[in-house]
């Protein structure tokens, strides 16, 4: 299977998950059905959007491990893909997980929930920066100097 085919499969799956979350989450039956404080609409939206975020992250992981040959130009930033997608997943995960846990959190619980995501976002941001400095910047610099050398030789 080519890169384009499996990327299309992931893309369609993400799109379908988001559409199903939007549609099912706003149907009156799902808004009215509840077990305690948890409404069915919140559970459906959590599953749909959480699945979409997970599929985006898994697609990025697959791309970073099976880098397409036709993307040679972007090779210097290959190592940056997974940290950036992890940052996206943590940021999106804050809202997605809130569908499930918000009804059960009081004020102290919400504060802990917020700080867990603050720490996660700072950690993911640090991973992006460290990856850039240690992996991508040296490769980008060597790619630029080799381009200059080819232009001067021509």
C-alpha positions in Angstrom: 0.0 0.0 0.0 1.4 3.4 -0.9 1.9 6.2 1.5 -0.9 8.2 -0.2 -3.4 5.4 0.2 -2.9 4.8 3.9 -2.8 8.5 4.6 -6.1 8.9 2.8 -7.5 6.0 4.9 -6.4 7.8 8.1 -7.8 11.1 6.9 -11.2 9.6 6.0 -11.4 7.9 9.4 -10.6 11.1 11.2 -13.2 13.0 9.2 -15.9 10.3 9.8 -15.1 10.3 13.5 -15.5 14.0 13.8 -18.7 14.1 11.8 -20.2 11.2 13.8 -19.2 13.0 17.0 -20.9 16.2 15.8 -24.1 14.5 14.6 -24.6 12.1 17.5 -23.5 14.5 20.1 -26.3 16.9 19.2 -29.2 14.4 18.8 -31.8 15.0 21.5 -31.9 11.3 22.5 -28.2 11.4 23.3 -28.5 14.7 25.2 -31.3 13.3 27.4 -29.9 9.9 28.1 -27.8 9.9 31.2 -26.3 7.7 33.8 -25.9 9.9 36.9 -24.1 13.0 35.8 -22.7 11.5 32.6 -24.8 12.2 29.4 -24.6 9.9 26.4 -23.8 12.9 24.2 -20.7 13.6 26.2 -19.6 10.0 26.0 -20.1 9.9 22.2 -18.2 13.1 21.7 -15.4 11.9 23.9 -15.1 8.7 22.0 -15.4 10.3 18.5 -13.0 13.2 19.1 -10.6 11.2 21.2 -10.5 8.6 18.4 -9.9 11.3 15.8 -7.0 12.7 17.9 -5.5 9.3 18.4 -5.8 8.5 14.7 -4.0 11.7 13.8 -1.2 10.9 16.2 -1.0 7.3 14.9 -0.8 8.5 11.3 2.0 10.9 12.2 3.8 8.1 14.0 3.5 5.9 11.0 4.8 8.7 8.7 7.8 9.3 11.0 8.7 5.6 10.9 8.0 5.1 7.2 9.1 8.4 5.7 8.0 8.6 2.1 10.9 8.7 -0.4 9.3 11.6 -2.3 9.5 13.8 0.8 13.3 14.1 0.7 13.0 17.9 0.9 11.4 17.6 4.3 13.8 15.1 5.8 15.5 17.6 8.1 12.2 18.1 10.0 11.2 14.4 10.1 12.2 14.1 13.8 10.0 17.0 14.6 6.8 15.4 13.4 6.1 13.2 16.5 6.8 15.8 19.1 4.6 18.4 17.3 1.8 15.9 17.0 2.1 15.0 20.6 1.8 18.7 21.5 -1.3 18.8 19.4 -2.7 15.7 21.0 -2.1 16.9 24.5 -3.7 20.3 23.7 -6.7 18.7 22.0 -6.9 16.1 24.7 -7.7 18.8 27.3 -11.0 19.6 25.6 -11.8 16.0 24.5 -11.2 14.6 28.0 -13.3 17.3 29.5 -16.4 15.9 27.8 -16.0 12.9 30.1 -14.6 14.3 33.4 -16.2 17.7 33.7 -19.5 16.5 35.2 -17.5 14.8 38.0 -15.0 17.5 38.8 -15.5 20.0 41.6 -13.4 23.1 41.9 -10.3 21.3 43.4 -10.6 18.5 40.8 -10.8 21.1 38.0 -7.6 22.8 39.3 -5.7 19.5 39.4 -7.1 18.6 35.9 -5.9 22.0 34.5 -2.4 21.6 36.1 -2.0 18.1 34.7 -2.5 19.5 31.2 -0.3 22.5 31.9 2.5 20.2 32.8 1.8 18.0 29.8 1.8 21.0 27.4 5.0 22.4 28.9 6.7 18.9 28.6 5.5 18.4 25.0 6.7 22.0 24.1 10.1 21.2 25.6 10.3 18.0 23.6 9.6 20.0 20.4 12.3 22.5 21.3 14.9 19.9 22.3 14.2 17.9 19.1 14.7 21.0 17.0 17.9 21.9 18.6 19.4 18.4 18.7 18.1 16.8 15.6 16.5 19.2 13.1 18.6 22.3 13.2 21.9 20.5 12.4 20.3 18.6 9.5 18.7 21.8 8.2 22.0 23.6 8.3 23.8 20.8 6.5 21.1 20.6 3.9 21.3 24.3 3.3 25.1 24.3 3.0 25.0 21.3 0.5 22.5 23.2 -1.6 24.8 26.3 -1.7 27.7 24.0 -2.7 25.7 22.5 -5.6 24.6 26.0 -6.8 28.2 27.2 -6.7 29.5 24.1 -8.6 26.9 24.6 -11.3 
